[in-house]
């Protein structure tokens, strides 16, 4: 679920859902991870980090990164290309197909896809996706790096763009495993699957504010 954080009531949040304006209750617990997006540097992309990469395709299955978000949490259905979501690349990116049928659809579209970094060194790194698929990612001085930095519940800011990832606990109520804030949350828009689907459905909808 993505939208604007309107209120904090103890351990519960009220988020105005993007697109519909519906006020959704988000419950948190001791295991909920809270984070805020901040600017990073290329050296923050290190082996073992979970990353979401936006970029454009190059020959031989390479991906030229325009933006890398380190630590961003996506639900499994979104991380590997939910058919109910419409991807939006980073602002200004022009997705181009990568000529390889083995590369995840989300990578072919220019992101996002969640993977684990390996073989990181200046100028490139490898992302390992679900199923062991490996994609070489190239970086440059123009690559934007963002970091999700851990914060506490009390450090959430009302009025900010907020992304809550979790499972439906009741109608219009989301039990969050992760709550993230940031003005550059990369992602997609589409039907908010959690509002009107079964409780087993993971709900999320991320967007670029002002896009």
Secondary structure as the mmCIF struct_conf table of DSSP 4:
data_model
#
loop_
_struct_conf.conf_type_id
_struct_conf.id
_struct_conf.beg_label_comp_id
_struct_conf.beg_label_asym_id
_struct_conf.beg_label_seq_id
_struct_conf.end_label_comp_id
_struct_conf.end_label_asym_id
_struct_conf.end_label_seq_id
STRN STRN1 UNK A 2 UNK A 9
TURN_TY1_P TURN_TY1_P1 UNK A 10 UNK A 11
STRN STRN2 UNK A 12 UNK A 17
TURN_TY1_P TURN_TY1_P2 UNK A 18 UNK A 20
STRN STRN3 UNK A 23 UNK A 27
TURN_TY1_P TURN_TY1_P3 UNK A 30 UNK A 31
STRN STRN4 UNK A 33 UNK A 39
HELX_RH_3T_P HELX_RH_3T_P1 UNK A 42 UNK A 44
TURN_TY1_P TURN_TY1_P4 UNK A 47 UNK A 48
STRN STRN5 UNK A 50 UNK A 57
HELX_RH_3T_P HELX_RH_3T_P2 UNK A 59 UNK A 61
STRN STRN6 UNK A 63 UNK A 70
TURN_TY1_P TURN_TY1_P5 UNK A 71 UNK A 71
HELX_RH_AL_P HELX_RH_AL_P1 UNK A 76 UNK A 79
TURN_TY1_P TURN_TY1_P6 UNK A 80 UNK A 80
TURN_TY1_P TURN_TY1_P7 UNK A 83 UNK A 84
STRN STRN7 UNK A 85 UNK A 88
HELX_LH_PP_P HELX_LH_PP_P1 UNK A 89 UNK A 89
BEND BEND1 UNK A 90 UNK A 90
TURN_TY1_P TURN_TY1_P8 UNK A 91 UNK A 92
BEND BEND2 UNK A 99 UNK A 99
TURN_TY1_P TURN_TY1_P9 UNK A 101 UNK A 102
BEND BEND3 UNK A 103 UNK A 103
HELX_RH_AL_P HELX_RH_AL_P2 UNK A 105 UNK A 108
TURN_TY1_P TURN_TY1_P10 UNK A 109 UNK A 110
STRN STRN8 UNK A 114 UNK A 121
TURN_TY1_P TURN_TY1_P11 UNK A 122 UNK A 123
STRN STRN9 UNK A 124 UNK A 128
HELX_RH_3T_P HELX_RH_3T_P3 UNK A 130 UNK A 132
STRN STRN10 UNK A 134 UNK A 138
TURN_TY1_P TURN_TY1_P12 UNK A 141 UNK A 142
STRN STRN11 UNK A 144 UNK A 151
HELX_RH_3T_P HELX_RH_3T_P4 UNK A 153 UNK A 155
TURN_TY1_P TURN_TY1_P13 UNK A 158 UNK A 159
BEND BEND4 UNK A 160 UNK A 160
STRN STRN12 UNK A 161 UNK A 170
TURN_TY1_P TURN_TY1_P14 UNK A 171 UNK A 172
STRN STRN13 UNK A 173 UNK A 181
TURN_TY1_P TURN_TY1_P15 UNK A 183 UNK A 184
STRN STRN14 UNK A 187 UNK A 190
TURN_TY1_P TURN_TY1_P16 UNK A 193 UNK A 194
BEND BEND5 UNK A 195 UNK A 197
TURN_TY1_P TURN_TY1_P17 UNK A 199 UNK A 200
BEND BEND6 UNK A 201 UNK A 201
STRN STRN15 UNK A 202 UNK A 203
TURN_TY1_P TURN_TY1_P18 UNK A 209 UNK A 210
#
